[in-house]
Amino acid sequence: MTFVTGAASGFGRGIAQRFIEEGAKVAVVDQNGDGARAVAEELGHAAIALTCDVSKGDQMQASINAAIEAFGGLDIVVNNAGWTHKNQSLLDVDYETFKRVYEINVDSIFHSTKAIVPYWQSHGGGVMINVGSTAGIRPRPGLTWYNGTKGAVHLMTKSMAVELASDNIRVCAIAPVIGATGLLETFMGVADTTENRQKFLATIPLGRFSEPKDIANAAVYLASDDAAFLTGVVLEVDGGRTI
């Protein structure tokens, strides 16, 4: 039983689909309720749609509770929902935008932890996977405040892994390189043209953007019994970008 945020599109949709392929029941969670319902319908009877603003603790708790009730339990939480400001000078990002990026990328993990960890502590354990970014490892100019959120995701993941290990709760992260998602142009800060894409691709040794299936495969592995001795890991899915 798996709970995936930001699952109406992009990486989250790919993660939800991959868990379905592995035989899991999946809660497709997104602020875009119509999008979540469309994905859940596409995935079939093993998926449910939940509308949730992950930056709101009450909504996160209600969604976690709904997933547990629907599935009779919940083993895996994937905190994938994320947002960014436009690639630009750090001085040009206003405070409201700064706050919103932190609310979605960082506060959401606080809220999901408060919602699910007590349940896992009383039910023998679970797995949390947080989607960070190569931006939190090897930051690039223009995304300073976004980079900071992903650095926080990685460090929280490691600290949570240590603190919760005695409860049989594993916490890992995935650090994707930029992907051809709806946020691509915002990350680049320029028009999405072939020329501008090539400039970014030149920084990735394997020569392509990440794809939802790349992130989804990593998530399924980290959640599986094959990764039972892994916790606190930040798995770079980046084509060599952070080397």
N, C-alpha and C positions, 0 to 999 in steps of 0.2 A: 504494500500500500504506500503510494508515493504522492507527495504534495509538491507541485512545481509552480513557483510564482513567475509572473511575466510570461505566461505560457500561451498567450494568444497569438504570438508571432516570434520570429527570429529564433534565437538559441532556445528559448523556453519551449516553443512549439516542437522543435527538434528533440529536445530532452523528453518531453511528454510522449512523443511518438515512439521513441526508442525504448522507454520503459514499458509501454504497451506491448511492443514487439517481444519483450522479455517475459510477458505474461503477468505484468503488474496491473493493479488497479490504480488509476491516476486521477488526482484532482487537478484540473486545469484552472489555475488561479490567475486572474488579471483584473486590473481596474476597468478594462474594456470588456464589459460583460457580454456584449453581443459577439465580440471576437472569441472570447473564451467558450461561449456556447457553440459557436461554429466549429471550433477545433474539437471540442468534446464530442460533438455529433459525428464529425469525421472519424474520430478514433474509435467510436463504437460503444457498446454497452458497458465496457470496463472503465469508462471515463465519465467524470462529472465536471460540471462547470461551476466555479465560484467567483462571484464578483467581489473584489477586495482592493482597497487602497492600502498597500503594504506599509505605508508610512503612518498608519493609524492603528494603535495597539488594540482598540476594541474590535476593529474589523478583522485584524489578524487572528485574534482569539476566537472570534465567531467562526471564521473560516476553518481554522484548525479543528474546532469542535464539530463543525459540520462534516468535515472529512472523516473524522473518527467515527461519527455516528453512521455515516453512509457506508463505510468499509468495515466497521467493527474493529478498527485499530488503525495505526499509522506508524510505519517503520522508517520512512525516509522523507526528509524535508529538503528540497532544493531551493535555496534562496537565489533565484536568478534575476528577478526584476532589477532593472538598473536605469539610470538616466545620466545625462551629461549636459554641460553647458557647451556653447559653441567654442571651437578652437579659436582663441583670441588672446590678447594681452590679459594677464591676470587682473590688471587694474580696470579692465572694461567689463568685468563680470559684476553685476549688482548683487547686493546682499540677499535679496529674495531668491534669486537664481541659485546662489551659493547654498542657501538654506535648503532649498528644494532638492538639490543634488544630494546633500547629506541625508535628508529625510528618507529619500528613496533607497540610496545605496548603503547607508549605515544604520539609521534608525530601524529600518525594516528587519535587520538581523537581531537587534535588541528585542523587537516585538515578537518575532517568531520564536526566539529562545525562551522568552517568558511564557509563551503560549504552549510550547511543546515539551520543554525539558521536564517540568514536573510530571507530565504524563509518562515520559520515558523512564524517569526515575522510579516510578511505581509499577512499570510494566517490563522491566528487564533490559532496557536500552534502546538504542536507535542510531540512525546515521543522519548527520546534517552535512550538506554540501553547499558551500557558499561560492558564488561566481564572482571572482575578483577580476583582475586584468593584468596584462603585461605592463600597463601604465602604473601599477603599484610596485613594480620591480625595476623597470627601466623607463622612467618618465620622460616624456617629450615636452618641449615648450608649447605653450598655448592651452594646455589642459591642466594647469597646476591644481586647481581646486578639485577637479575630477580625480586626478592622480592621487590626491590626498585621501579621498574616500576609499579608493581601492587598496592603498597602503593600510588603511584602518581595517578593511575587510580581512586582509591577510594576517595581520597581527592578532585581531580578535579570534580568528580561526585557530591560530596556534595556542593562544592562551586558553580558549575554551576547551581545546583538545586535552590539555594538561589537567585542567580543573575537573572535567567531566569524565575522564577515563575510568575512574573508580566506579562510575555508574554504568559502565559498559556502553557509553555514548561516544561514538567516533565523530570527529568534526574535521572535514577536509575542505580544501578550496581548489578551484580551477582558475587558471590565469590565461584566458584566451588572448591571442593577438586580434587586431581589428578584423571584423568580418563584414561581408556585404549585406548588412542589415539595414533597417530603417534609420539607424543613427549614423550611418557611414559619412554622409555629407557633413553632419554636425561635428563629428570627430575630425574630419579633414579640415574644416573651416573654409573650404573652397568648393566650387562647383564640382559635382561628381562627373568628371570627364575622364576619358581614357588616359590623357596625359597626366592628370593629377593622380589617378590610381597608380600609374606606373612609378611615380615618385615614392609612394608608400610601399609598393611591392618591392622596390629596390632595397628596402630595409629588412626584408624577410628572406632569409637564405633559401628556403624551399620555394619561394617565388609565387605564392598565392595567399589570398586572404583565408582566414578560418571559415569553416562552414558549420552550420548547425549540427551535422552528423559528427564532426570532430569533437565538439563539446559534449554532445550527447553520449558518445562512446566513452569518453572520460568519466562522465557522471555515472553511467551504469557500472563501469569498472570499480570506481571508488565506493559505490554503494554495495557492491557484491561481496560474497564470502571470500572471493579471491583476494580481496583487499582487507581482510579481517585484521591484519596486523599493522595497517596504515592508519595513522591519525596525526593531525597537525600538518599534513602534507599540503603544499601549494603546488599543484601539478601544472606546469607550463605547457599549454597547448598552443604553440606559437610559431611553428615552422623554423625555430632557431632564432627568433627575434631577440630574445633576452641574453643570448650568449655574448 
